[in-house]
Amino acid sequence: MDIPRIFNITESAHRIHNPFTAEKFATLGAALRLEEGARVLDLGSGSGEMLCTWARDYKITGTGVDMSELFSQQAKLRAEELGVTDRVEFIHDDATGYVSDKKADIAACVGATWIGGGVAGTIELLSKSLRPGGINLIGEPYWLRLPLSEEIAKGCEATSIADFFLLPELIASFGELGYDVVEMVLADQQGWDRYEAAKWLTMRRWLEENPTDELAPEIRARLSAEPKRYAAHTRKYLGWGVFALMAR
């Protein structure tokens, strides 16, 4: 079980696999008023930066689940590096349909809502692992401004304009599902640049080390196209944020 190899290559040097920075995760932890001993479940936990730093800074406990073998291993190494292996565990598994045996104070899916077939399904899945009165965390893109064409939307790596809401509409959609939005932290331009631009050096170094690999032509094409695509489309049109939700 693993994610497509292309992502293990392009994001192999990432600690955070979304447009957040370490500072944004610290802000989010403070905004949630995390208390020592709080239990956090993170589905699609990537390389474990959120859980590991919160365990260090706020003394939470938690479990992360991710289907990337590479990222799961990196998460375990990060926990060792920060001295929090007694507080967090990372499971290499498909987060789709994962329900924890232990109820969590916070159940999170920060940027992988495909595991539940979209936002609504992911919230429903997370709620199965959440204690009464707990908080769901959803990380999701939104349009900063509506693209002028479907071609522009695809340049933002969406399949269509309908894939995402504008921010007010996204927030309203949580209410329509029966949830109060009780906090939010939004990515900024620096976070987007660090997430996207960091892939380019990783791809270049990988190409130098693996010139005959079967994926080399695809990586070469991505490296040639991605900087312009990102600057022309994603950087202008796409936002991203983490939203804290509580059932009404």
C-alpha positions as CSV (number, residue, x, y, z in Angstrom):
1,M,0.0,0.0,0.0
2,D,1.4,3.4,-1.0
3,I,0.5,6.6,-2.7
4,P,1.5,7.1,-6.3
5,R,5.3,7.2,-6.6
6,I,5.3,10.6,-8.2
7,F,4.2,12.2,-4.9
8,N,6.8,10.3,-2.9
9,I,9.4,11.8,-5.3
10,T,8.2,15.4,-5.5
11,E,7.4,15.8,-1.8
12,S,10.2,13.6,-0.4
13,A,11.9,16.6,1.2
14,H,8.7,18.2,2.6
15,R,8.0,18.1,6.3
16,I,4.6,19.6,5.6
17,H,2.5,18.4,2.7
18,N,0.2,21.3,2.3
19,P,0.6,25.2,2.1
20,F,1.0,25.6,5.9
21,T,4.2,26.5,7.6
22,A,5.5,25.5,11.1
23,E,4.3,28.9,12.3
24,K,0.8,28.3,11.0
25,F,0.6,25.0,12.8
26,A,1.8,26.7,16.0
27,T,-0.9,29.3,15.5
28,L,-3.5,26.7,15.0
29,G,-2.5,24.8,18.1
30,A,-2.8,28.0,20.2
31,A,-6.1,28.9,18.6
32,L,-7.5,25.5,19.5
33,R,-6.4,26.1,23.1
34,L,-4.8,22.7,23.2
35,E,-4.5,21.2,26.7
36,E,-2.0,18.7,28.0
37,G,-3.2,15.2,27.4
38,A,-5.7,16.1,24.6
39,R,-6.0,13.3,22.1
40,V,-5.7,14.1,18.4
41,L,-6.4,11.8,15.5
42,D,-4.9,12.9,12.2
43,L,-6.1,11.1,9.0
44,G,-3.7,11.7,6.1
45,S,-1.0,12.7,8.6
46,G,1.9,12.9,6.0
47,S,5.3,13.3,7.6
48,G,3.7,14.0,11.0
49,E,4.7,17.6,11.6
50,M,1.4,18.7,13.1
51,L,1.2,15.9,15.7
52,C,4.9,15.9,16.5
53,T,5.2,19.6,17.2
54,W,1.9,19.7,19.1
55,A,3.1,16.8,21.2
56,R,6.3,18.8,21.9
57,D,4.7,22.2,22.5
58,Y,1.3,21.3,24.0
59,K,1.9,17.8,25.4
60,I,-1.0,16.3,23.4
61,T,-1.2,12.6,22.5
62,G,-2.2,11.3,19.1
63,T,-2.3,8.9,16.2
64,G,-1.5,9.7,12.6
65,V,-2.6,7.5,9.7
66,D,-1.1,7.8,6.2
67,M,-0.9,5.5,3.2
68,S,2.6,6.7,2.1
69,E,5.2,4.4,3.5
70,L,7.9,7.0,3.0
71,F,5.9,9.8,4.8
72,S,4.9,7.4,7.6
73,Q,8.6,6.5,8.2
74,Q,9.6,10.2,8.1
75,A,6.9,10.9,10.7
76,K,8.3,8.3,13.1
77,L,11.8,9.7,12.6
78,R,10.4,13.2,13.4
79,A,8.8,11.9,16.6
80,E,12.2,10.5,17.6
81,E,13.9,13.8,16.7
82,L,11.6,15.8,18.9
83,G,11.5,13.2,21.7
84,V,7.8,12.6,21.6
85,T,7.6,8.9,20.7
86,D,5.8,8.2,23.9
87,R,3.0,10.6,23.0
88,V,2.4,10.0,19.3
89,E,2.2,6.9,17.0
90,F,2.1,6.7,13.2
91,I,0.3,4.0,11.3
92,H,1.0,3.2,7.7
93,D,-2.5,2.4,6.5
94,D,-5.2,3.7,4.2
95,A,-7.0,6.4,6.1
96,T,-10.2,5.8,4.0
97,G,-12.7,4.4,6.5
98,Y,-10.3,4.5,9.4
99,V,-12.1,4.7,12.8
100,S,-10.1,4.9,16.0
101,D,-10.8,2.6,18.9
102,K,-10.2,5.5,21.3
103,K,-12.3,8.7,21.0
104,A,-10.4,11.8,20.1
105,D,-10.7,15.4,21.4
106,I,-9.7,16.5,17.9
107,A,-10.2,14.5,14.7
108,A,-8.4,16.0,11.8
109,C,-8.0,15.6,8.0
110,V,-5.8,18.4,6.9
111,G,-5.7,18.4,3.2
112,A,-6.8,14.9,2.2
113,T,-10.6,15.1,2.2
114,W,-10.6,12.6,-0.7
115,I,-10.5,9.9,2.0
116,G,-14.2,10.5,2.6
117,G,-15.2,11.4,-0.9
118,G,-15.2,15.1,-0.2
119,V,-15.7,17.4,2.8
120,A,-19.1,16.1,3.9
121,G,-18.0,12.5,3.9
122,T,-14.7,13.2,5.6
123,I,-16.5,15.1,8.4
124,E,-18.8,12.1,8.8
125,L,-15.8,9.8,9.0
126,L,-13.9,11.9,11.5
127,S,-17.0,12.2,13.7
128,K,-17.0,8.4,14.2
129,S,-13.7,8.8,16.1
130,L,-14.6,12.1,18.0
131,R,-15.9,12.4,21.5
132,P,-19.1,14.3,22.1
133,G,-18.2,18.0,22.1
134,G,-15.0,17.4,20.3
135,I,-13.6,19.4,17.3
136,N,-13.2,18.3,13.7
137,L,-10.4,19.9,11.7
138,I,-10.7,20.1,8.0
139,G,-8.0,21.4,5.7
140,E,-9.4,22.5,2.3
141,P,-8.7,24.7,-0.7
142,Y,-11.0,27.5,-1.7
143,W,-11.0,30.1,-4.5
144,L,-9.5,33.4,-3.7
145,R,-11.4,34.6,-6.8
146,L,-13.4,32.7,-9.3
147,P,-11.3,31.6,-12.3
148,L,-12.4,33.2,-15.5
149,S,-12.4,29.8,-17.3
150,E,-12.3,26.1,-16.8
151,E,-8.8,26.2,-18.3
152,I,-7.6,28.4,-15.5
153,A,-9.2,26.1,-12.9
154,K,-7.4,23.2,-14.4
155,G,-4.2,25.3,-14.2
156,C,-4.8,25.3,-10.5
157,E,-4.9,21.5,-10.6
158,A,-8.7,21.4,-10.1
159,T,-10.8,19.4,-12.5
160,S,-13.3,22.2,-12.8
161,I,-14.4,25.5,-11.2
162,A,-17.0,23.6,-9.3
163,D,-14.4,21.7,-7.3
164,F,-14.0,24.5,-4.8
165,F,-16.0,27.3,-3.2
166,L,-15.1,30.9,-2.5
167,L,-14.2,31.3,1.2
168,P,-17.6,32.7,2.3
169,E,-19.4,29.8,0.5
170,L,-17.1,27.2,2.0
171,I,-17.8,28.5,5.5
172,A,-21.5,28.6,4.8
173,S,-21.3,25.0,3.6
174,F,-20.1,23.8,7.0
175,G,-23.2,25.4,8.6
176,E,-25.4,23.6,6.1
177,L,-23.9,20.3,7.3
178,G,-24.8,21.2,10.9
179,Y,-21.5,22.5,12.2
180,D,-20.4,25.8,13.7
181,V,-17.0,27.1,12.5
182,V,-15.3,27.9,15.8
183,E,-11.8,28.7,14.4
184,M,-9.9,29.0,11.2
185,V,-6.3,29.6,10.2
186,L,-5.6,30.4,6.6
187,A,-2.4,29.7,4.6
188,D,-0.5,32.7,3.3
189,Q,1.6,33.3,0.2
190,Q,4.8,32.2,1.9
191,G,3.2,28.9,2.8
192,W,2.1,28.3,-0.7
193,D,5.5,29.2,-2.1
194,R,7.3,26.9,0.4
195,Y,4.9,24.0,-0.5
196,E,5.1,24.4,-4.3
197,A,8.6,25.8,-4.9
198,A,10.3,23.3,-2.6
199,K,9.2,20.6,-5.1
200,W,11.3,22.1,-7.9
201,L,14.7,21.6,-6.3
202,T,13.7,18.1,-5.1
203,M,12.7,17.2,-8.7
204,R,16.0,18.6,-10.1
205,R,18.1,16.7,-7.6
206,W,16.2,13.6,-8.3
207,L,16.6,13.9,-12.0
208,E,20.4,14.3,-11.6
209,E,20.5,11.1,-9.5
210,N,18.0,9.1,-11.5
211,P,18.4,10.0,-15.2
212,T,17.3,6.6,-16.5
213,D,14.4,6.0,-14.2
214,E,11.1,5.2,-15.9
215,L,9.6,8.4,-14.3
216,A,12.4,10.6,-15.4
217,P,10.5,12.0,-18.5
218,E,7.4,12.8,-16.3
219,I,9.5,14.5,-13.7
220,R,11.4,16.4,-16.4
221,A,8.1,17.6,-17.9
222,R,6.8,18.7,-14.5
223,L,9.9,20.6,-13.6
224,S,9.8,22.4,-16.9
225,A,6.1,23.4,-16.5
226,E,5.4,23.7,-12.8
227,P,7.0,27.1,-11.9
228,K,5.1,28.9,-14.7
229,R,1.9,27.1,-14.0
230,Y,2.0,27.9,-10.3
231,A,2.9,31.5,-10.8
232,A,0.2,32.0,-13.4
233,H,-2.6,30.1,-11.8
234,T,-2.4,28.6,-8.2
235,R,-0.6,31.6,-6.7
236,K,-3.3,34.0,-7.9
237,Y,-6.5,32.0,-7.6
238,L,-6.2,29.3,-4.9
239,G,-6.4,29.7,-1.1
240,W,-6.2,27.0,1.6
241,G,-7.1,26.9,5.2
242,V,-7.8,24.7,8.2
243,F,-11.3,25.0,9.7
244,A,-12.3,23.9,13.2
245,L,-15.9,22.6,13.4
246,M,-18.2,21.6,16.2
247,A,-21.5,19.9,15.8
248,R,-24.5,22.0,16.6
